[in-house]
Amino acid sequence: MGEKNSIVHESTLYEIWKNQHYNSSLKTNSGEDITILDAGIHNDEFAGPDFKNARIRIGNLTYIGDIEIDRDYSDWKTHGHHIDNKYSKVILHVSLLNKNKYGYVYTRDGRKVPSICISEFIGKNILDEVHKELDDIKISTTSNIKCSSYINSISNGVKEKYLYQLGVSRFEKKCKKIFNRLKELQFINELHIKEPVITYELTNQFQERKFKHSDFVSKGIWQQLLYEMIFEALGYSKNKNQMMNLAQAANIKFLAKIDYDGILVEKYEAALLNIGGFFQDASIATEEHTKNYLEKISLHWNSIRSFYDGKILSETDWHFFRLRPQNFPTIRIAGGARILKELLHNNLIGIMSKKITEIHNLTVLINSLRSLFVIKSDGYWKNHYVFDQTASGEIKYFVGASRADEIVVNVIIPFYSVYFEIFGNGILSKKITSLYSIYEQRSENQIITEVAEALDLTDQVKRTVMAQGMIELFRNYCSKNRCLECEIGKVVFN
């Protein structure tokens, strides 16, 4: 089975489960017959088990619940399902590989769930057939980039000019969003409203108000704004709203009440993990290192919890599903705690402002800003992705160079564009615009790659303004079939 297993993806396993392609009847490790009465509804949109509301019979008992399918038995823990309440209704765990032939997995509440290895029940001919079906579907799917077949009829110069305009437009939208949030923060600060505990509505008075630069002199609102934006970026696509909510709950005013000492980062971790809903009782930990860490952050939390009267988030709000462990919210929170120390106690905003002012070589400036957000690992989370499970290898960075790039592009550059604009520093505002136009990022995503290939502009993917233009093009035109409103589409289709 080893050779065929190396090419099997989870999408293939989903098809096998849906269509029940087996050579023989399914059985548990202990020999009980498994009958699939209803394979369930494929959950391909939301975090959680792969199939919902399935009905299966094991022996003489019928179960109704969810099915989780993993490539390897160990993925149950690696993906964090054992600590995720969204998997509490799983009635059967299915994997292709199970080297040690384990018969069960365990939910967060300790319930034992049967686990079966389906490699014993399927043949290579079935895998090949399902692979072919999936490939045919992929080939026959109509691309969202409708003009890709005709793209050579338009010059690269025209395409590049339009993408540049879209990239600048996307940047301006981000700046507007940042300015609107800054006004909100100042407004609720003036009215002494505490968010997110108290629900508030922005009045007509707020909407019609003309803000002056003197309204934004409070250091606290700038710190809170940057805090929220950085945490949103750390959340990646799956947890960005949750990280934003955490930053608004454990806000700057609360964090500022925590005494500055040699264990400040541990106290921030304690606050963020508890308010984020991740904290576990040390008594249930099986690993000594975890037990010691939980006892320590419990003591820290008890020493600062009197300062906090806000809400506690639920761990079920967070997504671990189909995330690389490096992007688990626990790791991002560990990185965020260290950035918070720099923001609140080491004048991070002032340091970046000084760099932007004094460093004239834009390439040097880019590297200098990026380095501020590459966070090396240390402490408990250097060897753990989740509680009570040692990582297979050492975690070198809480925030790596690619994520630091994303923070500089999507947070720092637009943040300072607004900052310098508000305080009337036209020279530095123009410098920020120049920085954005020449920035070359290390990271890519699927949208950028596909648009670049469709437009035959793969040499432009590293240039941030062009990559952002590709995202804007896809989201606002290609995916919405607004081809004749797009400057490229107007030429190609006419």
Buried (B, 14 or more C-beta within 10 A) or exposed (E): BEEBBEEBEBEBBBBBBEEEBBEEEBBBBEEBEBEBEEBBEBBEEEBBBBBBBBBBBBEEEEBEBBBBBBBBBBBBBBBBBBBBBBBBBBBBBBBBBBEEEBBEBBBBEEEEBBBBBBBBBBBEEBBEBBBEEBEEEEEEEEEBBBBBEEBEEBEBEEBBEBBBBBBBEBBEEBBEEBBEBBBBBBBBBEEEEBBEEEEBEEEEEBEEBEBEEEBBEEEBBBBBBBBBBBBBBBBBEBBBEBBBBBBBBBBBEBBEEBEEEEEBBBBBBBBBBBBBBBBBEBEEBEBEEBBEBBEBBBEBBEEBEEEBEBEEBEBBBBBBBEBEBBBBBBBBBBBBBBBBBBBBEEEBBEBBBEBBBEBEEBEEBBEBBBEBBBBEBEBBBBBBBBBBBEBEEEBEBBBBBBBBBBBBBBBBBBBBBBBBBBEEBEEBBEBBBEBBBEBBBEBBEEBBBBBBBBBEBEEBBBBBBBBBBBBBBBEBBBEEEEBEEBBBBEBBEE
